[in-house]
Amino acid sequence: MKLNRIWVYAGLVLALSTLAFAKIPSLKFTSWMSIKVPEPSDIAMAPDGESYYVVSDDQAAVYQLDLDGNVIRKSRTLGIDLEAVCARPDFLYAVDETPRKVYQLSYENLEVTRTFNVPYSGGRNKGYESITYNEAKKCFVLITEKDPIIIVELDHDFRQINELYWKHARDISSATYHNGFIWLLSDEDMTVFKCDPKNYAIIQQWRINVHNPEGIVFNGKEMLIIADDLERLYRFNHPEVQ
C-alpha cells in the first residue's frame, strides 16, 4: 500500500506540473531576420529608437544594427566574454561575464570610457548574464545566469546596494525595462517573464517558440528576441496587446 501511495503522489505531482505548464500562454514569432553578428548574446534599443546594439560572445565586441538588422558599425575587441548590454541616454554598458567587469562605452566611437569590477564568486561561465536599468528604483540590475539566479541592484558606480535570489526559472539569459516593468528571458525554459520592478515578482509569463533565446528588447508594438546559435532576430507581437 505504501508503494501505491508513492506512485499516486508522484502521478499527482506530475499532473499538477503539466497543468501549470499548460496554463502558461504561448507566443509565436511573426517573422525573423538573419543578422551578421557571430553568437549574439544580448540586444538593447538605442536611446533614439533608431538602431539596436548587440553584443557578440564570439567576437567580444559590440555591434550597432539598423532596424532591419544590418550592421552599421562594430567596436574593437573589448574583453573576453560579452554577455549583456544596456543602452542608457548617456552611455552604453556591456557586461564581460568571465572577468566580472562592466564596460561603459561612448556612443561616439564605441570605446571604453570606464570599467567597473563587479565581483561574483560563482562559476567562471555562470556569472552575470543580464543587465538593465530599473527606472522604478533608479538603479542598475545585474543578474547571474543560473545555479543560483541572483538579482543584484547597484548604484551608478556599480556598487552593490541589494540582492535577492530568484527561483522561478532554470536560468535567465536577458533582462530589459519596458513600460514600467522588468522583463526577464529564460533560455532553458523558452519563457518571457513580466515582473514587478519593486520586488521582481512575476506578474505574467509567456512561452516562446524560439530555441536558444539570448536577448530581449521592445520596439513599439513589437517584442524582439535574439537567438544565439542561429544568429537570428525574431519578431513577436507585443505580449500586452495580444
Backbone hydrogen bonds in HBPLUS format (Angstrom, degrees):
<---DONOR---> <-ACCEPTOR-->    atom                        ^
c    i                          cat <-CA-CA->   ^        H-A-AA   ^      H-
h    n   atom  resd res      DA  || num        DHA   H-A  angle D-A-AA Bond
n    s   type  num  typ     dist DA aas  dist angle  dist       angle   num
A0005-ARG N   A0001-MET O   2.93 MM   4  6.24 153.0  2.00 149.8 156.9     1
A0006-ILE N   A0002-LYS O   3.04 MM   4  6.35 150.6  2.13 145.9 153.7     2
A0007-TRP N   A0003-LEU O   3.04 MM   4  6.40 157.7  2.09 150.9 156.2     3
A0008-VAL N   A0004-ASN O   2.91 MM   4  6.16 155.3  1.97 148.7 156.1     4
A0009-TYR N   A0005-ARG O   2.88 MM   4  6.06 159.0  1.92 147.4 153.2     5
A0010-ALA N   A0006-ILE O   2.87 MM   4  6.10 161.6  1.91 149.9 155.2     6
A0011-GLY N   A0007-TRP O   2.89 MM   4  6.03 156.2  1.95 144.6 151.3     7
A0012-LEU N   A0008-VAL O   2.92 MM   4  6.16 149.4  2.02 144.7 153.1     8
A0013-VAL N   A0009-TYR O   2.97 MM   4  6.27 162.1  2.00 155.0 158.8     9
A0014-LEU N   A0010-ALA O   3.01 MM   4  6.22 163.1  2.03 148.8 153.4    10
A0015-ALA N   A0011-GLY O   2.91 MM   4  6.08 157.1  1.96 144.6 151.2    11
A0016-LEU N   A0012-LEU O   2.90 MM   4  6.11 161.9  1.93 153.2 157.7    12
A0017-SER N   A0013-VAL O   2.91 MM   4  6.08 156.9  1.96 149.0 155.8    13
A0018-THR N   A0014-LEU O   2.91 MM   4  6.09 159.2  1.95 149.0 154.7    14
A0019-LEU N   A0015-ALA O   2.91 MM   4  6.09 154.4  1.98 145.4 152.7    15
A0020-ALA N   A0016-LEU O   2.91 MM   4  6.10 159.5  1.96 147.9 153.0    16
A0021-PHE N   A0017-SER O   2.98 MM   4  6.18 160.0  2.02 148.1 153.5    17
A0022-ALA N   A0018-THR O   2.92 MM   4  6.10 155.4  1.98 144.9 151.8    18
A0023-LYS N   A0019-LEU O   3.09 MM   4  6.29 139.2  2.26 144.8 154.6    19
A0024-ILE N   A0021-PHE O   3.25 MM   3  5.68 153.0  2.33 108.4 115.7    20
A0207-ARG N   A0025-PRO O   2.86 MM 182  6.25 160.1  1.89 151.4 156.4    21
A0027-LEU N   A0207-ARG O   2.75 MM 180  6.04 152.3  1.83 155.3 162.8    22
A0030-THR N   A0235-ARG O   2.68 MM 205  5.65 154.2  1.74 149.5 158.8    23
A0235-ARG N   A0031-SER O   2.84 MM 204  5.35 174.8  1.84 155.6 155.3    24
A0033-MET N   A0233-LEU O   2.95 MM 200  5.31 147.9  2.05 137.4 147.6    25
A0233-LEU N   A0033-MET O   2.83 MM 200  5.31 156.6  1.89 154.8 162.8    26
A0035-ILE N   A0231-GLU O   3.04 MM 196  5.79 166.3  2.06 149.2 148.2    27
A0057-ASP N   A0039-GLU O   3.00 MM  18  5.58 162.6  2.03 159.2 154.1    28
A0041-SER N   A0055-VAL O   2.78 MM  14  5.64 170.7  1.79 160.2 163.0    29
A0055-VAL N   A0042-ASP O   3.22 MM  13  5.64 151.0  2.31 135.2 143.3    30
A0044-ALA N   A0053-TYR O   2.86 MM   9  5.22 143.1  2.00 145.4 156.5    31
A0053-TYR N   A0044-ALA O   2.80 MM   9  5.22 159.3  1.84 153.6 159.5    32
A0046-ALA N   A0051-SER O   2.87 MM   5  5.42 172.2  1.88 153.6 151.1    33
A0049-GLY N   A0046-ALA O   2.87 MM   3  5.21 160.3  1.91 117.0 123.6    34
A0052-TYR N   A0065-LEU O   2.85 MM  13  5.11 160.6  1.89 144.3 151.0    35
A0065-LEU N   A0052-TYR O   2.83 MM  13  5.11 161.8  1.87 143.5 149.9    36
A0054-VAL N   A0063-TYR O   2.85 MM   9  5.16 163.0  1.88 150.8 156.6    37
A0063-TYR N   A0054-VAL O   2.75 MM   9  5.16 170.5  1.76 160.1 163.5    38
A0056-SER N   A0061-ALA O   2.92 MM   5  5.50 163.4  1.95 165.3 169.6    39
A0060-ALA N   A0056-SER O   2.89 MM   4  5.42 128.0  2.16 132.5 144.2    40
A0078-LEU N   A0060-ALA O   2.75 MM  18  5.77 174.4  1.75 177.2 175.3    41
A0075-SER N   A0062-VAL O   2.84 MM  13  5.31 159.8  1.88 157.2 163.9    42
A0064-GLN N   A0073-ARG O   2.93 MM   9  5.40 168.3  1.94 153.2 154.3    43
A0072-ILE N   A0064-GLN O   2.68 MM   8  5.43 175.1  1.69 159.7 160.2    44
A0066-ASP N   A0070-ASN O   2.84 MM   4  5.39 152.9  1.91 148.8 156.3    45
A0069-GLY N   A0066-ASP O   2.94 MM   3  5.37 162.5  1.97 119.5 122.0    46
A0097-GLU N   A0081-ASP O   2.95 MM  16  5.60 147.3  2.05 153.6 144.5    47
A0083-GLU N   A0095-VAL O   2.92 MM  12  5.78 158.7  1.97 160.2 167.2    48
A0095-VAL N   A0084-ALA O   2.87 MM  11  5.06 161.5  1.91 139.5 143.6    49
A0086-CYS N   A0093-TYR O   2.84 MM   7  5.11 147.7  1.95 147.4 154.5    50
A0093-TYR N   A0086-CYS O   2.84 MM   7  5.11 157.5  1.89 153.7 160.1    51
A0088-ARG N   A0091-PHE O   2.97 MM   3  5.40 154.9  2.03 158.7 163.7    52
A0092-LEU N   A0105-LEU O   3.07 MM  13  4.93 169.4  2.08 140.8 144.0    53
A0105-LEU N   A0092-LEU O   2.65 MM  13  4.93 170.9  1.66 155.4 157.6    54
A0094-ALA N   A0103-TYR O   2.95 MM   9  5.16 155.0  2.01 142.3 150.5    55
A0103-TYR N   A0094-ALA O   2.77 MM   9  5.16 166.1  1.79 158.2 159.3    56
A0096-ASP N   A0101-LYS O   2.82 MM   5  5.14 172.1  1.82 154.5 157.0    57
A0101-LYS N   A0096-ASP O   3.16 MM   5  5.14 163.5  2.18 145.2 148.1    58
A0100-ARG N   A0097-GLU O   3.20 MM   3  5.14 148.5  2.31 100.9 110.2    59
A0118-VAL N   A0100-ARG O   2.88 MM  18  5.43 168.5  1.90 152.2 155.4    60
A0102-VAL N   A0116-PHE O   2.86 MM  14  5.07 153.6  1.93 146.6 153.8    61
A0116-PHE N   A0102-VAL O   2.85 MM  14  5.07 168.6  1.87 153.1 157.0    62
A0104-GLN N   A0114-ARG O   2.83 MM  10  5.11 174.1  1.83 164.0 162.2    63
A0113-THR N   A0104-GLN O   2.74 MM   9  5.67 167.3  1.75 160.0 164.5    64
A0106-SER N   A0111-GLU O   2.96 MM   5  5.60 157.0  2.02 153.3 158.3    65
A0110-LEU N   A0106-SER O   2.82 MM   4  5.04 134.1  2.04 141.3 151.3    66
A0126-LYS N   A0123-GLY O   3.02 MM   3  4.94 165.6  2.04 112.9 113.1    67
A0145-GLU N   A0127-GLY O   3.06 MM  18  6.21 145.3  2.18 163.5 166.2    68
A0129-GLU N   A0143-ILE O   2.82 MM  14  5.98 156.9  1.87 154.6 157.0    69
A0130-SER N   A0143-ILE O   3.27 MM  13  5.09 147.5  2.38 143.3 147.1    70
A0143-ILE N   A0130-SER O   3.07 MM  13  5.09 153.6  2.15 133.7 135.9    71
A0132-THR N   A0141-VAL O   3.06 MM   9  5.34 146.4  2.17 143.4 151.8    72
A0141-VAL N   A0132-THR O   2.81 MM   9  5.34 152.6  1.89 164.4 159.4    73
A0134-ASN N   A0139-CYS O   2.76 MM   5  5.38 155.5  1.82 175.7 173.0    74
A0137-LYS N   A0134-ASN O   3.18 MM   3  5.56 136.1  2.39 105.5 116.1    75
A0138-LYS N   A0134-ASN O   2.72 MM   4  5.63 116.4  2.13 145.0 164.2    76
A0139-CYS N   A0134-ASN O   3.29 MM   5  5.38 154.3  2.36 133.2 139.6    77
A0140-PHE N   A0154-LEU O   2.94 MM  14  5.09 146.0  2.06 152.2 154.0    78
A0154-LEU N   A0140-PHE O   2.87 MM  14  5.09 158.9  1.91 143.1 145.7    79
A0142-LEU N   A0152-VAL O   2.91 MM  10  5.17 161.2  1.95 151.5 156.8    80
A0152-VAL N   A0142-LEU O   2.77 MM  10  5.17 173.6  1.77 168.9 169.8    81
A0144-THR N   A0150-ILE O   3.08 MM   6  5.34 156.5  2.13 142.5 148.3    82
A0172-ILE N   A0145-GLU O   2.97 MM  27  5.11 146.0  2.09 137.5 148.0    83
A0166-TRP N   A0149-ILE O   2.96 MM  17  5.47 169.8  1.97 148.8 151.2    84
A0151-ILE N   A0164-LEU O   2.82 MM  13  5.33 165.0  1.84 168.2 167.7    85
A0164-LEU N   A0151-ILE O   2.90 MM  13  5.33 145.5  2.02 143.1 154.2    86
A0153-GLU N   A0162-ASN O   2.81 MM   9  5.05 162.5  1.84 139.1 145.1    87
A0161-ILE N   A0153-GLU O   2.85 MM   8  5.68 171.8  1.86 148.4 148.3    88
A0162-ASN N   A0153-GLU O   3.39 MM   9  5.05 148.5  2.50 136.6 130.9    89
A0155-ASP N   A0159-ARG O   2.97 MM   4  5.44 157.3  2.02 142.6 145.6    90
A0158-PHE N   A0155-ASP O   2.92 MM   3  5.10 153.1  2.00 118.1 118.9    91
A0173-SER N   A0185-LEU O   2.74 MM  12  5.67 161.0  1.77 155.6 162.4    92
A0185-LEU N   A0174-SER O   2.96 MM  11  5.13 153.6  2.03 149.3 146.5    93
A0176-THR N   A0183-TRP O   2.94 MM   7  5.28 146.1  2.06 145.2 154.4    94
A0183-TRP N   A0176-THR O   2.76 MM   7  5.28 173.2  1.77 169.8 171.4    95
A0178-HIS N   A0181-PHE O   2.89 MM   3  5.44 161.6  1.92 157.9 162.9    96
A0181-PHE N   A0178-HIS O   3.01 MM   3  5.44 154.4  2.08 114.8 122.7    97
A0182-ILE N   A0195-CYS O   3.14 MM  13  5.05 158.4  2.19 142.1 143.7    98
A0195-CYS N   A0182-ILE O   2.70 MM  13  5.05 159.6  1.74 160.5 166.2    99
A0184-LEU N   A0193-PHE O   2.84 MM   9  5.00 157.2  1.89 143.7 151.1   100
A0193-PHE N   A0184-LEU O   2.76 MM   9  5.00 166.8  1.78 152.1 155.8   101
A0186-SER N   A0191-THR O   2.87 MM   5  5.26 164.1  1.89 161.1 165.1   102
A0190-MET N   A0186-SER O   3.00 MM   4  5.48 115.6  2.43 121.0 133.9   103
A0191-THR N   A0186-SER O   3.28 MM   5  5.26 146.8  2.40 131.5 141.0   104
A0190-MET N   A0187-ASP O   3.19 MM   3  5.06 142.4  2.34  95.3 106.3   105
A0208-ILE N   A0190-MET O   2.92 MM  18  5.61 156.7  1.97 149.2 148.8   106
A0192-VAL N   A0206-TRP O   2.82 MM  14  5.26 160.9  1.86 156.5 162.4   107
A0206-TRP N   A0192-VAL O   2.92 MM  14  5.26 151.8  2.00 147.7 156.4   108
A0194-LYS N   A0204-GLN O   2.85 MM  10  5.23 178.7  1.85 159.6 159.5   109
A0203-ILE N   A0194-LYS O   2.75 MM   9  5.59 171.8  1.75 161.9 162.8   110
A0204-GLN N   A0194-LYS O   3.32 MM  10  5.23 156.8  2.38 137.5 140.8   111
A0196-ASP N   A0201-ALA O   2.87 MM   5  5.31 157.6  1.92 150.7 156.4   112
A0200-TYR N   A0196-ASP O   2.63 MM   4  4.77 141.8  1.77 151.9 157.2   113
A0228-ASP N   A0212-ASN O   3.26 MM  16  6.06 154.4  2.33 167.9 164.5   114
A0214-GLU N   A0226-ILE O   2.75 MM  12  5.69 170.4  1.76 165.3 168.8   115
A0215-GLY N   A0226-ILE O   3.34 MM  11  4.91 147.0  2.46 133.3 133.3   116
A0226-ILE N   A0215-GLY O   2.91 MM  11  4.91 158.2  1.95 131.0 138.1   117
A0217-VAL N   A0224-LEU O   3.03 MM   7  5.33 148.3  2.13 150.8 156.0   118
A0224-LEU N   A0217-VAL O   2.79 MM   7  5.33 175.4  1.79 167.7 166.7   119
A0219-ASN N   A0222-GLU O   2.94 MM   3  5.21 164.1  1.97 142.3 147.5   120
A0222-GLU N   A0219-ASN O   3.05 MM   3  5.21 154.0  2.12 118.0 125.7   121
A0238-HIS N   A0221-LYS O   2.94 MM  17  5.22 138.9  2.11 149.1 138.0   122
A0223-MET N   A0236-PHE O   2.93 MM  13  5.02 161.0  1.97 134.0 140.3   123
A0236-PHE N   A0223-MET O   2.76 MM  13  5.02 143.8  1.89 158.6 167.6   124
A0225-ILE N   A0234-TYR O   2.95 MM   9  5.12 154.4  2.01 139.9 148.3   125
A0234-TYR N   A0225-ILE O   2.77 MM   9  5.12 173.0  1.78 158.7 156.4   126
A0227-ALA N   A0232-ARG O   2.90 MM   5  5.34 166.7  1.91 156.7 159.8   127
A0231-GLU N   A0228-ASP O   3.15 MM   3  5.27 143.1  2.29 103.3 114.2   128
A0241-VAL N   A0238-HIS O   3.05 MM   3  5.61 161.5  2.09 118.7 124.6   129
